[in-house]
Amino acid sequence: MGLKTVFLNKQYKLNRQPKRLVILLLFALGISFGATAQRLDDGAPNFWNKVRFGGALGLGFGDGYFNASITPTAVYDFNRYVSVGTSVNFSYVKERNFFESYVVGISLLGLFNPIPEIQLSVEPQQSYVSRNWASTTGVPDENYWVGALFLGAGFNTGNVTIGIQYDVLHDPERSIFIDAWYPFIRVFF
């Protein structure tokens, strides 16, 4: 069964509160970026000249195991020290005869570069998780929202930052990562 078929055939019962939060967040970001773009004078730098796009890709596989993720990201550089942006994350994990999981989320991203080589980050994230367990496990399927707040530090080499984040809201039973510590590689163009 294909990924598209699984999504089309599933009926998700979403809590209305997180859905409203995501819609409100996207609306506020759109208004903020639109208002900033309208304030620019003809002689001032173009809004889009200060926007960088990038993100991350992930792929893992083994004997009966597959994991794929994509996280497109856009940030606005206020100056050489501070950038703010947003990202969307999609993830699919399957372990044969055990479980299958889909994760869709959104996050805000705040970056601070006290010196060009060091990047500090804060990233609140809200994700919807769907875990479908094999009938042989006896575990009921799960569909829920989970929040995370990543605080990170990394080494910046221009377009690439390599570092580590810590999820201060980590819950071993519900978080999308096994551990509260999470290494990352960010790429922006």
Beta strands, then each sheet from edge to edge (+ up, - down):
strand 1: 51-62
strand 2: 65-77
strand 3: 82-95
strand 4: 99-115
strand 5: 118-133
strand 6: 142-156
strand 7: 160-167
strand 8: 181-188
sheet 1: 1+ 2- 3+ 4- 5+ 6- 7+ 8- 1+
end
